Amino acid sequence: GVVRALADSVDGWHLAGSRAAGPRGLDASALAGRLPAGCRVLSTHEEIGDAIDASLDVANPGDRVLVFGGFHAAGRALSRFLPGGEARAEAAI
């Protein structure tokens, strides 16, 4: 999948549970168990916003923050990264 294809390009993972996304959602520890071998988990969180905050706390100038997931994760990321993102995120969900 996508994570496996990008695993060698990612320095560390800040994982968030996706239980709020519905019955197919996973908690962060279950998600960590699905990562390919060699992926370094830096932190786990119950909420996607907390994982985004944790990634930004350790990001250096020039780093990129990638957000993987479904509409729930994408909506939260949009609300953090795009001007007017909160309104767009609510419309997208």
C-alpha positions as CSV (number, residue, x, y, z in Angstrom):
1,G,0.0,0.0,0.0
2,V,0.8,3.7,0.2
3,V,2.5,3.4,3.6
4,R,4.8,0.7,2.5
5,A,5.7,2.6,-0.7
6,L,6.7,5.7,1.3
7,A,8.1,4.1,4.4
8,D,11.7,4.7,3.5
9,S,11.0,8.4,3.0
10,V,9.4,9.0,6.3
11,D,11.6,9.7,9.3
12,G,9.0,9.0,12.0
13,W,5.3,8.4,12.5
14,H,2.9,10.2,14.7
15,L,-0.2,8.0,14.8
16,A,-3.7,8.8,15.7
17,G,-6.7,6.6,16.3
18,S,-9.6,6.8,13.9
19,R,-12.4,5.5,16.1
20,A,-14.4,8.7,15.5
21,A,-14.4,7.8,11.8
22,G,-16.8,4.9,12.4
23,P,-16.8,1.2,12.8
24,R,-13.8,0.6,10.5
25,G,-11.6,3.0,12.5
26,L,-8.7,1.7,14.6
27,D,-7.0,2.9,17.7
28,A,-3.4,4.2,17.5
29,S,-1.9,1.0,19.0
30,A,-3.7,-1.2,16.5
31,L,-2.6,1.1,13.7
32,A,1.0,0.9,14.9
33,G,0.8,-2.9,14.7
34,R,-0.1,-2.6,11.0
35,L,2.9,-0.5,10.0
36,P,5.7,-2.3,8.0
37,A,8.8,-3.4,9.9
38,G,11.3,-0.6,10.3
39,C,8.7,2.2,10.7
40,R,9.7,4.3,13.7
41,V,6.6,5.4,15.7
42,L,7.4,8.6,17.5
43,S,4.0,9.1,19.3
44,T,0.5,7.8,19.4
45,H,-2.7,9.8,20.0
46,E,-6.4,9.4,20.2
47,E,-7.2,12.4,18.0
48,I,-5.7,13.3,14.6
49,G,-5.3,16.9,15.6
50,D,-3.0,15.9,18.5
51,A,-0.9,13.8,16.1
52,I,-0.6,16.8,13.7
53,D,0.4,19.1,16.6
54,A,3.0,16.5,17.7
55,S,4.5,16.3,14.2
56,L,4.6,20.1,13.9
57,D,6.3,20.4,17.3
58,V,9.3,18.3,16.0
59,A,9.3,19.4,12.4
60,N,12.3,21.5,11.2
61,P,12.3,24.1,8.5
62,G,12.0,22.4,5.2
63,D,10.4,19.2,6.6
64,R,7.1,17.9,5.2
65,V,4.2,16.6,7.2
66,L,2.2,13.9,5.5
67,V,-1.3,13.0,6.6
68,F,-2.6,9.6,5.7
69,G,-6.1,8.4,6.2
70,G,-9.7,8.8,5.1
71,F,-12.0,11.8,5.0
72,H,-11.9,12.3,8.7
73,A,-8.1,12.7,8.7
74,A,-8.1,14.8,5.6
75,G,-10.7,17.1,7.0
76,R,-8.6,17.7,10.2
77,A,-5.5,18.3,8.1
78,L,-7.3,20.8,5.9
79,S,-8.5,22.7,9.0
80,R,-4.9,23.0,10.2
81,F,-3.0,23.7,7.0
82,L,-5.1,25.6,4.5
83,P,-6.4,29.2,4.9
84,G,-10.1,29.0,5.6
85,G,-9.5,25.3,6.1
86,E,-12.0,24.9,8.9
87,A,-14.9,25.8,6.6
88,R,-13.6,23.6,3.8
89,A,-13.0,20.7,6.2
90,E,-16.6,20.8,7.5
91,A,-17.9,20.9,3.9
92,A,-15.8,17.9,2.9
93,I,-16.9,15.7,5.7
